[in-house]
């Protein structure tokens, strides 16, 4: 479900901050998007801002954000890809579920 345009940017940003609270990478992604390019990538109607089950809360869909970033170039693409990576986490530092046939420590 995509957020409708009857939600204000301020309300949307507040809901994203509530969602990200306590998760430094998610907080960084929200603030990066809010402060870059006059906040135009955090507005009602964009595919990467999704409503949470909890009323008034929103979350970032990193896959949708990365998909949109692929349509851009330059600084905008880099900022959106960075925000998506922050939300998804760094795959290079994640420990795999299994390692050489045995459970990871």
C-alpha positions as CSV (number, residue, x, y, z in Angstrom):
1,X,0.0,0.0,0.0
2,X,1.3,3.4,-0.9
3,X,0.9,6.4,1.3
4,X,-1.8,8.8,-0.1
5,X,-1.1,12.5,-0.6
6,X,-3.5,13.6,2.1
7,X,-0.7,13.0,4.6
8,X,1.6,15.9,5.3
9,X,5.4,15.7,4.9
10,X,5.8,16.6,8.5
11,X,3.4,13.8,9.7
12,X,5.2,11.3,7.4
13,X,8.6,12.3,8.7
14,X,7.5,12.0,12.3
15,X,6.1,8.5,11.6
16,X,9.4,7.5,9.9
17,X,11.4,8.8,12.9
18,X,9.2,6.8,15.3
19,X,9.8,3.6,13.2
20,X,13.6,4.2,13.1
21,X,14.0,5.1,16.7
22,X,16.6,2.9,18.4
23,X,18.1,1.6,15.1
24,X,21.0,3.9,14.2
25,X,21.2,2.8,10.5
26,X,17.4,3.3,10.0
27,X,17.7,6.7,11.7
28,X,20.5,7.7,9.5
29,X,18.6,6.6,6.3
30,X,15.5,8.6,7.4
31,X,17.6,11.7,8.2
32,X,19.6,11.4,5.0
33,X,16.5,11.4,2.9
34,X,14.9,14.2,4.9
35,X,17.8,16.5,4.6
36,X,18.9,15.8,1.0
37,X,17.5,17.5,-2.0
38,X,15.0,19.6,0.0
39,X,13.4,16.4,1.3
40,X,11.8,15.6,-2.0
41,X,12.4,11.9,-1.6
42,X,10.4,11.7,1.6
43,X,6.9,12.8,0.5
44,X,3.5,11.2,0.4
45,X,3.0,9.0,-2.7
46,X,6.6,7.7,-3.1
47,X,6.8,3.9,-3.4
48,X,9.5,3.4,-0.7
49,X,7.5,5.0,2.2
50,X,5.1,2.5,3.5
51,X,2.5,2.7,6.3
52,X,3.1,0.5,9.3
53,X,0.4,-1.5,11.0
54,X,0.7,1.0,13.9
55,X,-1.3,4.1,13.0
56,X,0.9,7.1,12.2
57,X,4.0,5.1,11.7
58,X,5.8,4.6,8.4
59,X,8.8,2.5,7.3
60,X,11.3,2.6,4.4
61,X,11.2,-0.1,1.8
62,X,14.8,-0.3,0.8
63,X,14.1,-2.5,-2.3
64,X,11.7,0.1,-3.7
65,X,14.2,2.9,-2.9
66,X,17.0,1.0,-4.7
67,X,14.8,0.4,-7.7
68,X,14.0,4.1,-8.0
69,X,17.7,5.0,-7.5
70,X,18.5,2.8,-10.5
71,X,16.5,5.3,-12.7
72,X,18.6,8.2,-11.5
73,X,22.2,9.3,-12.0
74,X,24.8,11.3,-10.1
75,X,24.4,12.5,-6.5
76,X,20.7,11.6,-6.3
77,X,21.4,8.0,-7.2
78,X,24.3,7.8,-4.7
79,X,22.2,9.2,-1.8
80,X,19.2,7.0,-2.5
81,X,21.5,3.9,-2.8
82,X,23.2,4.8,0.5
83,X,19.9,5.2,2.3
84,X,18.7,1.8,0.9
85,X,22.0,0.2,2.0
86,X,21.6,1.7,5.5
87,X,18.1,0.2,5.8
88,X,19.1,-3.2,4.4
89,X,22.3,-3.4,6.3
90,X,25.7,-4.2,4.8
91,X,25.6,-7.7,3.3
92,X,29.5,-7.9,3.6
93,X,29.4,-7.7,7.3
94,X,26.4,-10.0,7.9
95,X,27.3,-13.5,9.1
96,X,25.9,-16.2,6.9
97,X,23.3,-18.6,8.4
98,X,25.6,-21.6,7.6
99,X,29.3,-21.7,7.1
100,X,30.9,-24.7,5.4
101,X,28.1,-27.1,6.4
102,X,27.8,-26.1,10.0
103,X,25.9,-23.5,11.9
104,X,27.5,-20.1,12.2
105,X,28.6,-19.1,15.7
